[in-house]
Amino acid sequence: MRLILLLTALTFMAIDANAQADWVRQHYTKSEHMVPMRDGTQLFTSIYVPKDDSRTYPILFQRTPYGVGPYGEGVKPSLGP
């Protein structure tokens, strides 16, 4: 099991960042929204929805107090571990 995890991690590290961004662009639709909280604060949120709608997917939710750049609906960062 550890070997599989190591090989998976090495595979992700070996893939060029541009190739990862292209893969994300091909497989996900990105949208950006300001989500209102009950105290009136609005939180910037990037949403990635799989383009493949032939099955359901789990939700991955990640919050950070830091930036989530690159910004812009047409700009895709690499997703993954």
N, C-alpha and C positions, 0 to 999 in steps of 0.2 A: 504494500500500500504506500509506503514512504517513497519507494522508487517511482511509482506512478505520479505522486504529487510532485516529486522533484523534476521528473521529465516534463510535466505539464508547466511548471514554473519556468523551466529553461526554455520551453517552446515559446511562451508568451514574451520572455525577455529577448529572444532571438528575432522576433518579428519586428520589423522596422516600424517606428511610430507612424509614419505616413501610410504604411500598409494597413495598420490598425485603424487609422482614421478613415481610410477608404472603405474598409470592411464595415465600420459603424455606419457610414453614410449609405452604404448599399442595403443594410439590414434594418435600420431604425429611422423613424421620423422624429425629429427633435422639435420641441416647442418650448417657449419660455413664457412664464407667467409671474405676476405678482400676486401671491396668495395672502388674503387679509386674515390677520389673527384677531381674536376677540378684543384685544386691547387697542386695536386700530393700526398696529404695525403691519406693514406689508413685507413679506419675505419673498425674495427673488428665488424662483424655482425653475430648474431645467427638467423637462420631462422627455424621456426617450420611450417611444412605443414601437414594438416590433412590427415590421411591415408584413410579416407572415401571420395572417389571421386564420390559418387552418386549424390552430389549436390554441388552448389557453396557456398563459405563461405566469409564473409567480411574480410577485412584486418585490423589487429591491428598493428600499427606501434608505437614503443616506443624507444626514444633515451635518453641516459643518459650519463653524463660526467664521471660516475663512472663505476666500473667493472660490468660485466654481468656473473660472475661465477655462477655455476660451469662450467668450460671450458671442452671441449671435445665433439665430436659428439655423443658419447655413453652415455654422462651424461645428465640427464634431471632434471631441477629444477621443482618446482611446478608452474603451470601457473594459473592465476586467479587474483581476486581482491587483 
